[in-house]
Amino acid sequence: MQRVEVRLKPHLSDARGKGLIKDIADLGISSITAAQIHDVYYIQGNVSFDDMVTICQNALTDSIIHNYHIGLTDYQQTADNYQTYEVTYNPGVTDPIEESVLKAIFDLGIRSVTGIKTATRYELYGSPSDAELQIVRSRLLVNPTVQHIVTHQMTDNFTAPEYTFKLKTIEILSAKSAQLTKIAAELGFSEPEIVAITNYFRKLGRNPTDVELETLAQTWSEHCGHKTFKARYDFNETIIDGLLKSTIMRATQELDKPWCLSVFKDNAGVISFDENWALAFKVETHNHPSAIEPYGGAATGVGGVVRDVLGTGLAAKPIANTDVFCLGEPDLPYEKLPEGTLHPRRILKGVRSGVADYGNRLGIPTVNGAICFDNRYTANPLVYCGTVGIMPRNAAKMGQQKPGDMVVVVGGKTGRDGIHGVTFASAELNVSSTEESQSSVQIGNAIAEKKVIDAILKAREKKLFSRITDCGGGGLSSAIGEMAENTGAKVYLDKVPLKYSGLSYSEIWISESQERMLLAVPPECVDELKQICKTEDTEATVIGEFTSDRRLTLYYQEKQVCSLDMDFLHNGLPRLELKAVFRPSEQPNPSFKQNEDLGTCLEKVLSSWNTCSKEWVIRQYDHEVQGGSVLKPLGGANNDGP
């Protein structure tokens, strides 16, 4: 393994370093006076020195602004007035730069590189105390959910142990109450749910496998099953049969407007644009992931709604992204920050960067959204991401696969990213959420998703697939489970493309690795689809077929690991029975006494976080790409007003 460090040339200003110093000053720390940030690449393989020079000069640096150094160095150096840290992603977390760097190296004709790992090197100058360094590390440099400081050689991060198949069953039929409660808590089941599962498998005369319980856990989670919306409510002895069904859905169905082409059925709502085109719109929250890893949480939130629109009907082209952030106030004193939560300022910068970076790399404009500040959002922020797409009207209706159609996964490979993401997203945030979420957070790869979008839209024009959906929460488990509800499916998990070795059949099935779409493809269309994907530098892999038995059957190395009845999977969830109570808001009567002059009052209003200019946020989004925006997000004489 060889290490390459890339630095800006000494005469150039380090904008990232200056930004870090400003963030450090925001923490009230003045003892760190300067900082430099450098990019580090660890390259594995039997690579000659000449090839390393070629890689550095043509793939890793711009000779006008960069210097580079090949060779290992101390990972953590301490000297007078100087401290350095090297930060990299945790094993199993997607490194979004890796794939692009590897492709650039292969395009140079160098095939001896077998792996890439990237890191960021921070050099801090000054005389901070150990306590101040700890604050800077924990609040600015490292998010332990997805990152760690390099303290040893990184060989272990490149090699993953091989997986040896062993079918795992979970003893529930003879389990005692305390054991059942423990199993239920680990997978997010309520007591009535684990009882229903136990009764189902008792009728089958066997215990469930681990992957069967995992499938039920994600399908029945709040995130996927919408248990609260579907619950039956008793409000003052009036029974409300489902919140969504009895309100918005009922009103929409009763109005039955002809321009509503697809509502409450697909991954996004679809309305008519004109006689030839339709618009799809999807908005979704990504609250829990953004609360613990703001950049990755918001970026994958955008990636998710883009894939939802792409997976609506027979595929819509994403044409615009938007967002709404509801956060605590950025100047909240740290002593008032609840334990186990990130500061609102860090969350704001992270979610803003996540939305902007992902959209910009996809080439999709981010049109003006909104930001709301209220300290009640400090511990659990709301991060809304939305996407608008356009499609031919004849592609607006959800497709339907036939028995015998192939189950095809298109796009990114599968890793351990996001395992138990939907169960984590359905749980309550608490002081230990960061530690508990190590494997539930993903880092998106927008470049990979852009390739998928281009391939899918080409395949749509050639009518190569009969149905499409995205691999979002729950991964293949959710996508295949939902798509095959009325037919059934056989899936061969050892055929799923993997990022690295060592994944069990259960991890492959429930992983929420990003940038994947699921297609139902007639057998005669598979080869042409694969060719289109190849031209767009992405992958299409047949991993199974749709059946007519309404069962979900999974295999690994020709061994059956799951066999679930679709009716139980989708309709066996015990329905919640809840009692609703109305609590009128207690608002004090407003006082109209004028205690200060109107000028001071106006200054207070204009300086409020909810009133002051958001130009600094809007300017960091690209709202012009694709050339489709007519009304711009800012106006006025100087183009700086809303």
KEMAR-80444 format. One line per field, with one value per residue (C-alpha): residue number from 1; residue in three letters; chain; x, y, z. Coordinates in steps of 0.05 Angstrom, whole numbers, plus 5000, padded with zeros to 4 digits. Layout:
! KEMAR-80444
seq	NUM_...
type	ala_...
mol	A_...
c1	X_...
c2	Y_...
c3	Z_...
! end
This chain:
! KEMAR-80444
seq	1_2_3_4_5_6_7_8_9_10_11_12_13_14_15_16_17_18_19_20_21_22_23_24_25_26_27_28_29_30_31_32_33_34_35_36_37_38_39_40_41_42_43_44_45_46_47_48_49_50_51_52_53_54_55_56_57_58_59_60_61_62_63_64_65_66_67_68_69_70_71_72_73_74_75_76_77_78_79_80_81_82_83_84_85_86_87_88_89_90_91_92_93_94_95_96_97_98_99_100_101_102_103_104_105_106_107_108_109_110_111_112_113_114_115_116_117_118_119_120_121_122_123_124_125_126_127_128_129_130_131_132_133_134_135_136_137_138_139_140_141_142_143_144_145_146_147_148_149_150_151_152_153_154_155_156_157_158_159_160_161_162_163_164_165_166_167_168_169_170_171_172_173_174_175_176_177_178_179_180_181_182_183_184_185_186_187_188_189_190_191_192_193_194_195_196_197_198_199_200_201_202_203_204_205_206_207_208_209_210_211_212_213_214_215_216_217_218_219_220_221_222_223_224_225_226_227_228_229_230_231_232_233_234_235_236_237_238_239_240_241_242_243_244_245_246_247_248_249_250_251_252_253_254_255_256_257_258_259_260_261_262_263_264_265_266_267_268_269_270_271_272_273_274_275_276_277_278_279_280_281_282_283_284_285_286_287_288_289_290_291_292_293_294_295_296_297_298_299_300_301_302_303_304_305_306_307_308_309_310_311_312_313_314_315_316_317_318_319_320_321_322_323_324_325_326_327_328_329_330_331_332_333_334_335_336_337_338_339_340_341_342_343_344_345_346_347_348_349_350_351_352_353_354_355_356_357_358_359_360_361_362_363_364_365_366_367_368_369_370_371_372_373_374_375_376_377_378_379_380_381_382_383_384_385_386_387_388_389_390_391_392_393_394_395_396_397_398_399_400_401_402_403_404_405_406_407_408_409_410_411_412_413_414_415_416_417_418_419_420_421_422_423_424_425_426_427_428_429_430_431_432_433_434_435_436_437_438_439_440_441_442_443_444_445_446_447_448_449_450_451_452_453_454_455_456_457_458_459_460_461_462_463_464_465_466_467_468_469_470_471_472_473_474_475_476_477_478_479_480_481_482_483_484_485_486_487_488_489_490_491_492_493_494_495_496_497_498_499_500_501_502_503_504_505_506_507_508_509_510_511_512_513_514_515_516_517_518_519_520_521_522_523_524_525_526_527_528_529_530_531_532_533_534_535_536_537_538_539_540_541_542_543_544_545_546_547_548_549_550_551_552_553_554_555_556_557_558_559_560_561_562_563_564_565_566_567_568_569_570_571_572_573_574_575_576_577_578_579_580_581_582_583_584_585_586_587_588_589_590_591_592_593_594_595_596_597_598_599_600_601_602_603_604_605_606_607_608_609_610_611_612_613_614_615_616_617_618_619_620_621_622_623_624_625_626_627_628_629_630_631_632_633_634_635_636_637_638_639_640_641_642
type	met_gln_arg_val_glu_val_arg_leu_lys_pro_his_leu_ser_asp_ala_arg_gly_lys_gly_leu_ile_lys_asp_ile_ala_asp_leu_gly_ile_ser_ser_ile_thr_ala_ala_gln_ile_his_asp_val_tyr_tyr_ile_gln_gly_asn_val_ser_phe_asp_asp_met_val_thr_ile_cys_gln_asn_ala_leu_thr_asp_ser_ile_ile_his_asn_tyr_his_ile_gly_leu_thr_asp_tyr_gln_gln_thr_ala_asp_asn_tyr_gln_thr_tyr_glu_val_thr_tyr_asn_pro_gly_val_thr_asp_pro_ile_glu_glu_ser_val_leu_lys_ala_ile_phe_asp_leu_gly_ile_arg_ser_val_thr_gly_ile_lys_thr_ala_thr_arg_tyr_glu_leu_tyr_gly_ser_pro_ser_asp_ala_glu_leu_gln_ile_val_arg_ser_arg_leu_leu_val_asn_pro_thr_val_gln_his_ile_val_thr_his_gln_met_thr_asp_asn_phe_thr_ala_pro_glu_tyr_thr_phe_lys_leu_lys_thr_ile_glu_ile_leu_ser_ala_lys_ser_ala_gln_leu_thr_lys_ile_ala_ala_glu_leu_gly_phe_ser_glu_pro_glu_ile_val_ala_ile_thr_asn_tyr_phe_arg_lys_leu_gly_arg_asn_pro_thr_asp_val_glu_leu_glu_thr_leu_ala_gln_thr_trp_ser_glu_his_cys_gly_his_lys_thr_phe_lys_ala_arg_tyr_asp_phe_asn_glu_thr_ile_ile_asp_gly_leu_leu_lys_ser_thr_ile_met_arg_ala_thr_gln_glu_leu_asp_lys_pro_trp_cys_leu_ser_val_phe_lys_asp_asn_ala_gly_val_ile_ser_phe_asp_glu_asn_trp_ala_leu_ala_phe_lys_val_glu_thr_his_asn_his_pro_ser_ala_ile_glu_pro_tyr_gly_gly_ala_ala_thr_gly_val_gly_gly_val_val_arg_asp_val_leu_gly_thr_gly_leu_ala_ala_lys_pro_ile_ala_asn_thr_asp_val_phe_cys_leu_gly_glu_pro_asp_leu_pro_tyr_glu_lys_leu_pro_glu_gly_thr_leu_his_pro_arg_arg_ile_leu_lys_gly_val_arg_ser_gly_val_ala_asp_tyr_gly_asn_arg_leu_gly_ile_pro_thr_val_asn_gly_ala_ile_cys_phe_asp_asn_arg_tyr_thr_ala_asn_pro_leu_val_tyr_cys_gly_thr_val_gly_ile_met_pro_arg_asn_ala_ala_lys_met_gly_gln_gln_lys_pro_gly_asp_met_val_val_val_val_gly_gly_lys_thr_gly_arg_asp_gly_ile_his_gly_val_thr_phe_ala_ser_ala_glu_leu_asn_val_ser_ser_thr_glu_glu_ser_gln_ser_ser_val_gln_ile_gly_asn_ala_ile_ala_glu_lys_lys_val_ile_asp_ala_ile_leu_lys_ala_arg_glu_lys_lys_leu_phe_ser_arg_ile_thr_asp_cys_gly_gly_gly_gly_leu_ser_ser_ala_ile_gly_glu_met_ala_glu_asn_thr_gly_ala_lys_val_tyr_leu_asp_lys_val_pro_leu_lys_tyr_ser_gly_leu_ser_tyr_ser_glu_ile_trp_ile_ser_glu_ser_gln_glu_arg_met_leu_leu_ala_val_pro_pro_glu_cys_val_asp_glu_leu_lys_gln_ile_cys_lys_thr_glu_asp_thr_glu_ala_thr_val_ile_gly_glu_phe_thr_ser_asp_arg_arg_leu_thr_leu_tyr_tyr_gln_glu_lys_gln_val_cys_ser_leu_asp_met_asp_phe_leu_his_asn_gly_leu_pro_arg_leu_glu_leu_lys_ala_val_phe_arg_pro_ser_glu_gln_pro_asn_pro_ser_phe_lys_gln_asn_glu_asp_leu_gly_thr_cys_leu_glu_lys_val_leu_ser_ser_trp_asn_thr_cys_ser_lys_glu_trp_val_ile_arg_gln_tyr_asp_his_glu_val_gln_gly_gly_ser_val_leu_lys_pro_leu_gly_gly_ala_asn_asn_asp_gly_pro
mol	A_A_A_A_A_A_A_A_A_A_A_A_A_A_A_A_A_A_A_A_A_A_A_A_A_A_A_A_A_A_A_A_A_A_A_A_A_A_A_A_A_A_A_A_A_A_A_A_A_A_A_A_A_A_A_A_A_A_A_A_A_A_A_A_A_A_A_A_A_A_A_A_A_A_A_A_A_A_A_A_A_A_A_A_A_A_A_A_A_A_A_A_A_A_A_A_A_A_A_A_A_A_A_A_A_A_A_A_A_A_A_A_A_A_A_A_A_A_A_A_A_A_A_A_A_A_A_A_A_A_A_A_A_A_A_A_A_A_A_A_A_A_A_A_A_A_A_A_A_A_A_A_A_A_A_A_A_A_A_A_A_A_A_A_A_A_A_A_A_A_A_A_A_A_A_A_A_A_A_A_A_A_A_A_A_A_A_A_A_A_A_A_A_A_A_A_A_A_A_A_A_A_A_A_A_A_A_A_A_A_A_A_A_A_A_A_A_A_A_A_A_A_A_A_A_A_A_A_A_A_A_A_A_A_A_A_A_A_A_A_A_A_A_A_A_A_A_A_A_A_A_A_A_A_A_A_A_A_A_A_A_A_A_A_A_A_A_A_A_A_A_A_A_A_A_A_A_A_A_A_A_A_A_A_A_A_A_A_A_A_A_A_A_A_A_A_A_A_A_A_A_A_A_A_A_A_A_A_A_A_A_A_A_A_A_A_A_A_A_A_A_A_A_A_A_A_A_A_A_A_A_A_A_A_A_A_A_A_A_A_A_A_A_A_A_A_A_A_A_A_A_A_A_A_A_A_A_A_A_A_A_A_A_A_A_A_A_A_A_A_A_A_A_A_A_A_A_A_A_A_A_A_A_A_A_A_A_A_A_A_A_A_A_A_A_A_A_A_A_A_A_A_A_A_A_A_A_A_A_A_A_A_A_A_A_A_A_A_A_A_A_A_A_A_A_A_A_A_A_A_A_A_A_A_A_A_A_A_A_A_A_A_A_A_A_A_A_A_A_A_A_A_A_A_A_A_A_A_A_A_A_A_A_A_A_A_A_A_A_A_A_A_A_A_A_A_A_A_A_A_A_A_A_A_A_A_A_A_A_A_A_A_A_A_A_A_A_A_A_A_A_A_A_A_A_A_A_A_A_A_A_A_A_A_A_A_A_A_A_A_A_A_A_A_A_A_A_A_A_A_A_A_A_A_A_A_A_A_A_A_A_A_A_A_A_A_A_A_A_A_A_A_A_A_A_A_A_A_A_A_A_A_A_A_A_A_A_A_A_A_A_A_A_A_A_A_A_A_A_A_A_A_A_A_A_A_A_A_A_A_A_A_A_A_A_A_A_A_A_A_A_A_A_A_A_A_A_A_A_A_A_A_A_A_A_A_A_A_A_A_A_A_A_A_A_A_A_A_A_A_A_A_A_A_A_A_A_A_A_A_A_A
c1	5000_5025_5005_4998_4989_4964_4976_4962_5024_5052_5035_4961_4908_4877_4803_4784_4835_4809_4738_4759_4791_4726_4688_4738_4730_4654_4668_4700_4771_4824_4886_4887_4911_4919_4899_4915_4875_4905_4877_4907_4900_4919_4931_4934_4965_5032_5041_5108_5137_5130_5056_5048_5077_5030_4970_4990_5002_4941_4887_4900_4928_4925_4997_4981_4957_4981_5044_5044_5086_5088_5105_5081_5085_5067_4992_4989_5045_5053_5103_5106_5050_5029_4979_4955_4899_4883_4809_4780_4715_4700_4704_4639_4621_4619_4677_4644_4710_4738_4699_4715_4789_4792_4759_4808_4866_4838_4827_4902_4913_4939_4905_4951_4912_4866_4837_4832_4819_4816_4829_4832_4893_4882_4942_4928_4976_4975_4977_4909_4898_4881_4810_4805_4834_4782_4726_4753_4760_4691_4652_4687_4736_4706_4636_4646_4584_4621_4693_4754_4823_4878_4926_4958_4970_4905_4917_4859_4811_4825_4817_4751_4744_4709_4639_4626_4552_4515_4439_4418_4351_4322_4289_4222_4174_4201_4230_4210_4176_4240_4276_4220_4220_4295_4288_4230_4269_4330_4288_4239_4177_4122_4094_4032_4077_4125_4065_4035_4102_4108_4037_4052_4115_4081_4030_4089_4120_4188_4229_4244_4311_4347_4333_4258_4255_4296_4248_4188_4223_4235_4167_4131_4173_4141_4184_4157_4091_4064_4033_4012_3977_3941_3921_3848_3836_3784_3771_3717_3683_3686_3726_3774_3793_3864_3890_3912_3859_3801_3826_3873_3864_3788_3783_3828_3788_3721_3744_3772_3805_3824_3892_3911_3941_3971_3962_3976_3997_4068_4136_4113_4049_4037_3995_3982_4026_3996_3966_4033_4072_4062_4098_4119_4133_4160_4180_4207_4238_4308_4308_4343_4402_4412_4411_4471_4508_4482_4521_4508_4437_4416_4455_4422_4356_4363_4388_4328_4274_4310_4307_4234_4217_4259_4221_4152_4107_4156_4209_4207_4267_4287_4288_4291_4307_4283_4288_4260_4303_4273_4331_4352_4380_4453_4476_4449_4499_4536_4518_4444_4457_4421_4468_4482_4461_4500_4499_4448_4503_4539_4474_4457_4524_4522_4452_4462_4526_4494_4435_4478_4534_4489_4444_4502_4538_4474_4465_4397_4381_4364_4308_4295_4265_4260_4293_4257_4294_4265_4302_4249_4281_4350_4347_4307_4313_4266_4301_4254_4282_4240_4247_4204_4207_4176_4153_4109_4037_4037_4091_4054_4018_4053_4076_4061_4108_4089_4110_4174_4200_4271_4288_4344_4384_4416_4469_4514_4542_4518_4556_4541_4517_4451_4437_4377_4367_4291_4287_4334_4293_4230_4260_4265_4328_4365_4434_4461_4434_4503_4534_4475_4472_4542_4516_4450_4479_4498_4544_4516_4552_4518_4563_4540_4467_4475_4497_4436_4389_4418_4414_4342_4316_4347_4317_4249_4250_4262_4208_4257_4225_4154_4160_4210_4222_4281_4322_4312_4295_4301_4342_4327_4281_4234_4239_4229_4180_4135_4141_4127_4068_4016_4060_4117_4192_4252_4317_4388_4427_4496_4485_4479_4542_4581_4628_4672_4671_4648_4574_4524_4461_4421_4465_4460_4384_4373_4431_4409_4468_4450_4444_4407_4343_4302_4270_4223_4251_4222_4274_4282_4301_4355_4414_4396_4387_4455_4486_4454_4480_4549_4551_4531_4585_4537_4515_4452_4450_4396_4386_4321_4253_4181_4134_4060_4059_4054_4113_4179_4233_4307_4367_4441_4489_4429_4405_4336_4343_4274_4203_4148_4076_4064_3997_4027_4086_4041_3976_3996_4017_3972_3936_3948_3888_3902_3864_3868_3865_3856_3898_3884_3946_3959_3977_3982_3942_3988_4010_4006_4042_4099_4159_4212_4217_4194_4264_4291_4231_4244_4318_4298_4250_4300_4356_4313_4340_4273_4272_4344_4371_4383_4423_4486_4450_4415_4480_4511_4459_4460_4390_4411_4436_4392_4371_4300_4289_4245_4234_4299_4304_4330_4306_4308_4355_4416_4388_4396_4324_4272
c2	5000_5069_5136_5201_5268_5326_5397_5466_5502_5547_5613_5596_5611_5550_5568_5504_5518_5589_5563_5515_5571_5610_5549_5541_5614_5603_5552_5608_5580_5631_5592_5558_5612_5577_5512_5474_5418_5367_5307_5238_5175_5105_5062_4987_4940_4923_4991_5013_5081_5105_5086_5122_5185_5178_5170_5230_5276_5255_5232_5263_5332_5395_5414_5489_5489_5424_5391_5317_5271_5195_5157_5140_5191_5194_5191_5235_5284_5330_5387_5456_5498_5443_5386_5342_5292_5247_5229_5174_5136_5077_5007_4990_5063_5082_5127_5169_5189_5119_5097_5160_5155_5082_5095_5152_5106_5050_5100_5114_5041_5023_4958_4941_4983_4938_4988_5062_5095_5170_5213_5286_5313_5372_5412_5459_5515_5550_5531_5499_5459_5385_5402_5452_5401_5350_5401_5415_5341_5321_5381_5397_5344_5276_5247_5179_5153_5150_5171_5158_5186_5144_5119_5059_5032_5022_4953_4924_4973_4942_4870_4839_4767_4717_4696_4623_4606_4581_4585_4620_4608_4647_4608_4640_4581_4558_4626_4653_4720_4757_4727_4746_4817_4821_4796_4845_4904_4888_4889_4943_4898_4915_4860_4847_4842_4791_4751_4752_4729_4673_4648_4649_4607_4561_4543_4529_4485_4518_4576_4635_4648_4712_4740_4725_4765_4821_4824_4829_4882_4929_4916_4929_4988_5057_5081_5029_5006_5075_5043_5109_5134_5067_5062_5063_5123_5132_5207_5223_5156_5173_5121_5150_5095_5115_5186_5191_5147_5184_5255_5273_5208_5209_5282_5270_5208_5244_5303_5255_5310_5286_5320_5275_5218_5177_5192_5150_5091_5100_5127_5198_5234_5248_5305_5327_5381_5384_5335_5301_5308_5294_5319_5276_5307_5273_5303_5262_5275_5250_5271_5218_5207_5282_5291_5245_5255_5319_5317_5244_5245_5304_5280_5211_5245_5281_5218_5180_5227_5232_5156_5157_5202_5160_5099_5129_5101_5078_5129_5205_5250_5290_5364_5401_5390_5430_5428_5455_5454_5462_5470_5498_5568_5571_5614_5566_5566_5499_5492_5489_5435_5369_5311_5267_5318_5358_5434_5466_5506_5441_5409_5470_5471_5396_5390_5451_5421_5352_5378_5424_5375_5317_5359_5395_5329_5301_5362_5376_5448_5461_5513_5557_5522_5548_5548_5552_5563_5543_5513_5460_5428_5424_5351_5326_5370_5365_5358_5356_5338_5341_5327_5345_5300_5301_5242_5226_5218_5147_5130_5159_5097_5045_4985_4913_4855_4785_4718_4700_4772_4778_4813_4861_4908_4968_5014_5012_4951_4928_4938_4944_5016_5033_4965_4974_5044_5040_5011_5065_5119_5091_5093_5149_5192_5191_5204_5138_5145_5162_5099_5056_5082_5062_5018_5054_5115_5117_5163_5176_5174_5223_5206_5133_5156_5201_5141_5102_5159_5163_5088_5082_5139_5106_5039_5072_5099_5028_4999_4949_4941_4928_4959_4999_5020_5044_5010_5058_5042_4967_4957_4897_4871_4930_4939_4866_4853_4910_4898_4824_4831_4808_4758_4729_4725_4680_4716_4688_4732_4706_4738_4809_4850_4867_4924_4876_4805_4782_4801_4749_4733_4773_4835_4831_4830_4887_4933_5003_5017_5076_5088_5023_5013_4950_4932_4877_4860_4811_4757_4778_4849_4833_4834_4901_4931_4906_4937_5005_5002_4984_5045_5089_5057_5024_4953_4912_4844_4790_4766_4727_4723_4740_4681_4669_4635_4699_4677_4710_4658_4673_4629_4634_4586_4544_4538_4567_4619_4651_4630_4679_4685_4753_4760_4754_4798_4855_4844_4807_4869_4879_4945_4998_5019_5089_5139_5211_5270_5343_5392_5465_5507_5554_5621_5681_5742_5788_5853_5914_5960_5996_5988_6010_6052_6023_6027_5979_5933_5934_5917_5857_5832_5840_5807_5746_5681_5670_5740_5756_5743_5671_5693_5659_5592_5603_5626_5558_5521_5514_5534_5544_5476_5445_5517_5506_5558_5617_5653_5658_5649_5720_5785_5860_5913_5875_5804_5793_5795_5739
c3	5000_4982_5010_4970_5003_4959_4983_4955_4932_4988_4954_4947_4999_5033_5032_5069_5123_5132_5136_5191_5231_5227_5252_5309_5327_5329_5384_5425_5415_5396_5412_5343_5296_5229_5195_5131_5100_5053_5014_5025_4982_5003_4941_4946_4896_4867_4834_4806_4824_4752_4752_4819_4788_4729_4776_4818_4758_4718_4767_4836_4824_4783_4770_4770_4843_4875_4901_4920_4962_4955_5018_5088_5144_5218_5224_5285_5297_5357_5362_5392_5364_5315_5315_5259_5249_5191_5185_5141_5134_5177_5147_5112_5099_5026_5005_4950_4919_4913_4851_4811_4829_4810_4743_4729_4744_4701_4644_4648_4631_4701_4725_4783_4833_4874_4923_4943_5010_5019_5080_5099_5137_5184_5208_5265_5288_5355_5428_5445_5508_5505_5523_5466_5417_5440_5427_5357_5341_5365_5339_5273_5248_5262_5263_5296_5262_5195_5209_5252_5262_5230_5283_5247_5178_5141_5111_5150_5116_5048_5065_5086_5111_5068_5089_5103_5095_5156_5160_5223_5256_5314_5370_5384_5390_5457_5478_5545_5552_5570_5510_5462_5490_5477_5405_5393_5421_5378_5314_5332_5341_5390_5435_5392_5330_5359_5383_5312_5284_5335_5319_5244_5250_5301_5247_5200_5253_5251_5277_5230_5199_5214_5145_5152_5217_5186_5127_5173_5215_5157_5124_5189_5211_5218_5160_5111_5143_5165_5226_5258_5194_5187_5260_5283_5330_5384_5392_5442_5425_5350_5311_5259_5211_5192_5192_5120_5091_5123_5109_5051_5013_5020_4997_4937_4916_4924_4883_4830_4789_4719_4724_4783_4744_4800_4875_4937_4894_4872_4895_4878_4861_4787_4757_4686_4656_4587_4537_4527_4592_4666_4728_4787_4855_4918_4985_5042_5110_5128_5200_5241_5192_5186_5262_5271_5205_5172_5107_5091_5118_5074_5013_5015_5028_4962_4928_4955_4929_4862_4857_4880_4821_4774_4801_4790_4735_4682_4701_4705_4690_4753_4734_4801_4875_4934_5010_5076_5139_5209_5258_5325_5325_5301_5360_5413_5472_5476_5550_5529_5477_5496_5510_5450_5397_5346_5349_5302_5267_5249_5226_5183_5148_5138_5110_5066_5038_5030_4990_4947_4933_4914_4869_4836_4820_4790_4746_4777_4798_4871_4872_4931_4992_5063_5131_5197_5263_5330_5388_5395_5333_5366_5386_5327_5265_5206_5140_5080_5011_4948_4874_4813_4751_4682_4640_4580_4601_4576_4626_4686_4709_4752_4711_4726_4719_4695_4723_4688_4684_4711_4776_4755_4800_4766_4793_4854_4889_4957_5021_5095_5087_5120_5152_5198_5170_5168_5238_5263_5227_5259_5329_5380_5381_5447_5477_5450_5379_5350_5377_5359_5287_5264_5208_5194_5159_5086_5046_4977_4910_4864_4804_4807_4812_4751_4710_4733_4714_4644_4634_4660_4616_4554_4573_4583_4512_4486_4533_4562_4630_4654_4724_4764_4836_4877_4930_4988_5060_5071_5008_4965_5020_5013_4937_4918_4975_4952_4878_4883_4932_4881_4844_4886_4872_4876_4891_4890_4939_4919_4851_4880_4862_4926_4943_4982_5007_5075_5073_5098_5060_5111_5104_5028_5032_5081_5063_5043_4998_4955_4880_4863_4823_4816_4749_4724_4656_4605_4590_4518_4538_4589_4540_4510_4579_4600_4539_4553_4625_4600_4554_4614_4658_4706_4720_4708_4742_4741_4812_4806_4774_4790_4802_4809_4877_4920_4962_4976_4969_4979_4963_4979_4945_4925_4998_5015_5070_5068_5051_5070_5048_5016_5050_5119_5101_5078_5116_5179_5217_5278_5271_5324_5366_5393_5435_5411_5459_5440_5479_5462_5455_5513_5483_5529_5510_5470_5502_5457_5505_5470_5515_5465_5402_5336_5306_5358_5347_5272_5283_5326_5273_5216_5256_5274_5245_5211_5179_5161_5091_5069_5009_5036_5033_4966_4931_4947_4907_4831_4806_4733_4711_4655_4638_4661_4716_4695_4761_4800_4875_4886_4857_4867_4842_4865_4859_4933_4957_4961
! end
